[in-house]
């Protein structure tokens, strides 16, 4: 009898612990973003944080130029959701996991304020961080590079779908980007696309 009670008590304890963990995960996923920091072209913002933190970055594009939004990941697999000035929303998640960067092309079709949210769906309790930057691509960057960045951006969005069709599109987009990086002599960018 004592053995049955002990076994039942352990099982009940395991259920309680499991429910508590699920509650913490749900709370982390629903956590509101920290106070917004407006992104300025050419300026980096660095953050150290846990997997449960969320960050909001408004970014203004008031001209007809194309911009590269880059989020360098550091020991956390990050997901980036971007809402453009018209209200259209897309999510980006490259297959590079905890390292590498998420790259998103903004503009020129939608001018105005973008809403950029950075978060992680890891449930590991890991700590890491990110560095976010906004850089004008046009008119100073070769059009082939702009196109390669667009392919990288499209690939990250397709990969974020997390299904077979999305992965097929992402693979094709990364291959096209790699070809363009090779043409313009950017071996590091080509290696990222191939990886």
N, C-alpha and C positions, 0 to 999 in steps of 0.2 A: 504493500500500500504506500509506504513512504517513497519507494522508488517511483511509483506512478505520479505522485504529487510533485516530486522533484522534476520529473520529465515534463509534466504539464506546466510547472512554474517556469522552466527554461523556455518552453515553446511560447508561453504567454509573454515572457520578457522579450523574446526575439520579435514577436509581432509588434509589441509596443515600440521597440527600437526602430523597426522598419517603418512604422507609421510616423514616428518623430522625424526620421530622415526624409521621408516623402514630404512632410510638411515644410521642412527647411528648404528642400529643393524648390517646391512651389513658391515659397516666400521669396527665394532668391530670383526666380524667373519673373516674378511680378514686382520686383523692387523698382522704384522710380529712378530715372536717370539723375545723376548728380547735376549741379547747377550748370547750365549751358556755357560753353566757351566759344565765342565767335571765331571761326578760322579766318586768318588773314593770309593772303597770298605771300608765299616765301617765308613764312614763320612756322616753326615746328612747335608742337605741344606734346610734352612727355607726361605719361601717367604711370604710376605703379599702383596695382590694385589686385583684388581677389577675383575669382571667377564669377562671383555674384554681382559685381558692380556694373553699372550701366552708365555710359557717357553720351552726352548730346552735344553736337557741334553744328550750329548754324553756319552756313557758308554762302556768301553773296557773290553772284556773278552778274555784274551790271553791264558787261560789254558783250561783243560778239565773238569772244575768244573761247578756246577750248582749254579746260583745266584738268589736271591730274590730281585726284585725291588719293593719297597713299597712307595706309595704316600698317606700320611695321609691327609685327607681333613679337612678343618676348615672353616665352614660356606659357602662353595661353593661346588656345585656338579661338580666334575671335570671329564674330559674324558682324557684318556691316549692313545696315538697312538705310537706304537713301530715299527720301521723298523729294521729288523735284518741285519747282514752283507751281506747276499745274496740279499737284496732288498725286501724281503717279508715283508708285513706290516699287522698289526693287531691292532684293537681298543678295549679298555677295559673300561667298565663302570658298576661297581657293582650297585645293587639296593639300596645301603645304602644312596643315595642322598648326602646331605651336610656333613655328618659325616662318620666315619669309614674310611676304606682305600681301595685303589686299589692295588692289589697284582699281580705281573707278574713274572713268572719264565723265566729266560734267560739261554741259553746254555743247555747242553754242545755241542749240534749238530752244532750250528752256532757260531764259534769263530770269534772275531774281534770286530769292532765298531758297537754298536747299536745306533740308533737315537731315543730318547725318547722325545715326545712332550706332554706337559700338558696344557690343556685349559678347558674352560667352555663354554657351549652353553646357559647359563642362560641369560635372557634379563631383569633382575631385577635391574641392577645397584648395586647389592650387593657387599660388600667387604668381604674378608676372606683371605684365604691363604692355604699353603700346606707345608708339610715337606717331602722331598724325600730322600731315602736312598737305598744303594745297599749293600747286605750282601751275603757272600759266604755260601751256604748251605752244599755242599759236600766238603770233606768227613766227616765232624764233626757231621752232623745231620742224625738221623735215616732215613732209606729209606722210611718208612711209612710216616714220616713228609714231605719228599720231594714230595711224591705222593699226599699227602693231599694239599700241596701248588700248585701242578700242577692242581688238580681238581678246586681249588679256582680260579686260573688263567684262566683256560678254561671256568669256569662259568662266569667270568667277560667279557670275549670275546663274549660268546654266548648272554649274556644279552645286550651287546652293539648293537646287531643286531636290537633290538626293534621290534621284530615280534613274533608271537605265537610259531613258531618253535624254535627260539632262546631262548625264555623263558622256553620252555619245557626242552631243553638241559641244560640250566643254573640250573633249579630246580633239575634235576638229578645229575649234577656235584656237587652242593652244598650239597646234601644229602650224596653223596659218601664221600665228604670231611669231613662232620660232623661225619660219622661213623669212619673214620680213626682218627680224632681228639679224639674221645671218646676212641678208642683203646689205643692211646698213652698217655692218661691222660692229655689232654689239653682242659679243660672245657671252657676257654674264647674263644679259636679259634673255638671250637664246637658251642658255642652260636652265634658267628659271622656267621658261615656257615648256621646255622638253621634260623637265623634272615633274 
